[in-house]
Structure formats: C-alpha cells, structure tokens
Amino acid sequence: MAAIPAAGLLSTVSLIFGGCCSNVFALEALIRTEPNSGLLITFFQFVFTTLAALPTQLSANSPGSLHPPKVPLSRWATIAAMFFTINMLNNWAFAFSISVPVHIILRSFGSVTTMCAGVIRGKRYSTLQTLSVVLLTFGVLVSAWADSESKGKSLSIETEASSSEFTTGLGILLIAQLLSAFMGAYVEDTYAMYGASWTENLFYTHIMSLPMFLPLSGPLRRQYTKLAATPPLRLRQTVPLSKRQATLADLLPDALTDAFCGFAESLPQGVFFLLINAVTQLACISGVNLLSAKASAVTVTIMLNIRKLVSFMFSTFIFGHELSGKMMLGSALVFGSGALYGWETNWRLPQERKRTDAANGHVQKSK
C-alpha cells in the first residue's frame, strides 16, 4: 500500500493516540458506574459516528442525497455485520469480570490472529516478524494469568461460578479477535479492489449497523435509565479554583472553561461520560480507518498495540489498578514485541528492499 505523507501520518497518529487514549478514561468511568452498559455504549458510538460521517457522503450535485459509493453496498453490509458483532462482543466482555487493563491487553492478541489470517491468504512474514508475534502471544497469556490471580481465580475451566464467568469473558474476547482478523483482511482487500475512501468505510459500516440494534431496544432503554439516574458531576466544587486556574485556565479561555464545567454539571455523570466516550471514539476510529486505508491489516493491529500501551497506563494509574510482577512482565512483552514488529516492518525490511533494488539496478547497468 502507499506510504502515508508526513502531514497525514501526524494527523492519523494524533487521532489514534488522542482519541483512543482519552476514550479509555470515559469508558472506565462508564464501566465503574454501570458495568452492564456495554450495549448502550456501542449504540451511542454508532449513532454519533453515523451523524458525524454523514456530511462526507452527501452529493454536491444533488443536495440532500448521497453520492454513489465506490464499494457495492452488499460488501459494506458484510463488513458492517462483522463490525457490529465485534463491537458487541468486546463491550459485552465487561459483564464477565474482565477489567479494562486486561481487556486492552487481550485485544492486543488481534495481531496474532491477523497474522494467521495473512498466512492462510498466502502472505509471508520474516523471522523477526514471526518472533515478535510469538512473544506478544506469550505476553497476552501471562497478562491474563496475572489478572485472574489478582481476582483469586484460575484460568482453568472449573465449576465455580467466578471461574466460569471469567472464562466466558476470555472466550468472548477470543471470538471477537478471530472475527476481527477476518474483517481486517476483508477490509484490506476491499480497499485494494475498489479504492474506497476511509470516510466511506466509516459511514456505511456504522449506518448499516444501526438496524441491528432494533431487537435490543428494551435493554438499551433500561441501561440509559440507569445512567440517567446517576448524580451530576461537581467539577467546580471538587477542583479548587486555584488549581483550576493553574491547569485549564492556562490552556482555555475562562469563558470556555466555565461553559464546559457548566455543561458537565448540567447532565447526569453517566450521560456526560457517554457523550465524551462517543466523541473520543469518533476521533479514535477515524484515525484507525485512515490508517487502514494506507497500511496492511497486520501493521494496523501492531501499531494499535503501541497505542494500547498509553491507554493501559492511563487506566492503571488514573484508576489505581494493581500491577503485579506478572502483569508488568506480560504488558512489557506485549508492547515491546509490538514495537519490535513495527521496527522490522517499517524500517529494516524497507531498507533491505532498497539495498536489493539498488544492487539489482547496478547489475543491470553493468550488463
């Protein structure tokens, strides 16, 4: 695939790191408020993203109508169905004693399944690329083991309710990662075949997923009712004025700071974090889609692992999760192997190809 220009790369990285990492804060706050709100979180993200992406698909020649998509709608519908299922499974896992840090680490397992899907499709990987994914797999297993031990559980399947619940959560995430690997390959082929834009992908995968929520309207209403019953935030009472002036006021005008605090305090905190989660998710997924249009499926998942390191640290330090020695070892293996793969794929192999091409060119000239 084509290389991303420097300016485009900077904007992509900003969207991924800024949006995805800040999204972790709102997600953790929501899960702590109502652990079973995963369905509502997913639905709200899909609605907000659909509305935000709609202007990019409007026809300039025929106001009020969409311009014809480059990709057949049947193919977008297939991608939307997979995308909807993956999001539902990932958020559903929170109801089975899966913490946000271990959720982040286990989803990093996607690079393994994506590479396996690539091998099945005939792709070849270097020894260092394969080694980095093997190390990542080991790191995922160590992290899952550490998280289960911290909760007094075993990773083996037992008859106890707590162990069964945790095992179910792990199984849900595994299914989501397998499906995500297949979808990544399918999307990569779609871009190669039709030359679709990432905004078209963003719009159609979300709007075509919305009808799938109709059978779930009852649980959606119940989850929203619980979030709407939460007390509002009291930002101006919680943070002293002097501290606020030393932070927000230095970055934002006083009127904008007061307007933000007023808006936050006017809503139930559950609904406020739901809004923040949707906004940051839009930034996150925009960056991911932009990257997917220019890079291979494996490269995308590996780069996102590095982003997950920052998200993991946010979740751990802001919300006070315990970090055992095994958890630190597992996370170091996960993110270190991700960085190793990135170096091999985006630096060493391209340099080797350049030297090979240069040598071949020299031989041709000498003939």
Buried (B, 14 or more C-beta within 10 A) or exposed (E): EEEBEEEEBEBBBEBBBBBBBBBBBBBBBBBEBBEBBBBBBBBBBBBBBBBBBEEEBEEEEEEEEBEEBEBEEEBBBBBBBBBBBBBBBBBBBBBBBBBBBBBBBBBBBBBBBBBBBBEEEEEEBBEBBBBBBEBBBBBBBBBBBBBBBBEEBBBEEEEEEBBBBBBBBBBBBBBBBBBBBBBBBBBBEBBEEBEBBBBBBBBBBBBBBBEBBEEBEEBBEEBBEBBEEBEBBEBBEEBEEEEBEEEBBEEEEEEEBBEEBEEBBEBBBBBBBBBBBBBBBBBBBBBBBBBBBBBBBBBBBBBBBBBBBBBBBBBBEEBEBEBBEBBBBBBBBBBBBBBBBBEBBBEEBEEEEEEEEEEEEEEEEEE
